[in-house]
């Protein structure tokens, strides 16, 4: 019952805060003391008046507006007569304004000419060639395609909402037409997505995770198929690679990481354990997932769970010190060896002791078993200063997918599901890509 209440009404946060004195605050209203009041001593306290001190701080000023923004200059002249006067300076006031997006027509007018041949018996038609169009025989220009792709896949705005916006500008376009434009435009950036895959997988340190997406499948009536985004995060370049697959089997990461060598950090899911025996790959696990298990067990074994959480909190305190002091990877490794390794040794002893005292099927027993089973992988991060203590970076990169799920609810097909992250990953180059043909962008 407590677990049900926690799921329905409980907070999603997992932050563990230890009392400064190390002593847990007792219950202010124990059941057997309600209604009782013991007066031991009454002391008259002299009223204290706080003296107000006025502190004047100079305002640092506003941040300047970017020079890249278009300026609309408005010159304001005095109403008085300024004939014969020369300005001694100009006072500038800038105000940030917004103009809603505008649909416009780019009209190409090409004069036609007739040129006679030298024998004057024949003639030829002369006309300028059209510039390269993103989609053949389509009225959709490159800027419109870019807007449609970014609005849907980066801003998570479904097509029907975009069409409602267009209607406010008296432009009516069929939903099927726009869907066709988006499908054809995806082919233009597919080569860029392939280059992105190659770039991410060249690293020697990847964080990996997966998340779900509902997909319409013609073979499944009145329901949706549950697909998966396998996410590979390059922690050095801060690049995320989303790979859609219809299932959650180990064969999918094995195919994607067939040539990968280096550190592979995960949450300990069984599919990633297959890399334990791959030569050149060092697997490590995430302390955030281990900590979560003990946080969930706190309602069942509060004292022991808080003991473990306090030690894990000390591990994260060491990581905070490294970030605050801007340590180099070598300095981080030395700092962890001095402070984190002793904490890990103490934590290991505590867990082995609690393992004997806890029931295997209890939340505390499961948390201990989860952690001890992955203990060596949880300690790998202390061997290299470039490694992170947890998998939070890749989990943060997955958050936009959750936002998309709330907006468009599902993907129309397995092909569309793969398209969703492709645009988001290529958003920095999507505009120039739309100006080129697929042949011009072959890797």
C-alpha angles and dihedrals in degrees: 000000000000090000091052092050090049093052094048103036106011127109118257094221120109100190112139116208121189120209109256092238093046090242120117111235110248123236109280093211112034113190096243094051101051112126095016123115124183116194111198104165138354119215126186109228119205114236113256121214116202114219113228115227119195113220119191116205122187111237110243091218133240124302110260117253114250115271089223092072117100112254121216103200117211116186115207117197125196117259091228123091108274098173111149093010123124122209115248094196145336126249110213125203119180125198125186113232135180132219118191118242114279131212113215138169123244104209119198113202114190117184114219123222134192115215120192121222121244091259090052088226097104139026138203133216116241121197135147118260119247116250117253111288122210093227123027116239092002131124091214112108127209095258092050092050089049091051092049094049096045093044093052104036103028102030093031094230111154118231095249091058091051090051090053088055090050091052090061085064092049093253115131119190127170117249092230090054093054091045088055091050091052093048093051093044090055089066089060094061098036091095089052090051089052090052089049090054091052092049095051096046093053091075124097095220122057132172112205136194140145138223136187133254129184113234131189111239123187089215092059114066122202092001141065133244117244109230129178137229110214106205124204115188124197101212093193099054095026092236124148124205118199117199117184118214130169093233146030100238126134091246092077099060089038090059094045095045098038092124099029119125125183140044118348116191121193143150091262096263111166094243090066094048088074087075092062090088097040111113113241095019122107114193124207134176138225125259092201090066092047091048090051091059092056092044089056090048092053092090091058104037106016100170097049094039092053090049090057093041091053091055092048088049089057090054090055091046088061090052091050091053090052092052095044092052093043094232122191117240090261092051090047091054092050092046091051091048090054099043113012100045094058089049091050091051091052092046091051091055092048092051094049090051093048091047090068093047098046129077110246092229095049121098089249092049091050092048092051093046091049092052099043092047089059098033098121091048090049090057097048092089090072090064096068128033092215092064123094127227092231146014096252095122094062091043090054090053089056094057095088089060090059089052090051092050090058092052108040095020095206144010117257094229142349089266092054091048089060090048095058098076095031093074094041091055093046096042093116092060102027095104098055090042091058090059093058134067120243090251090059092054101049109137 
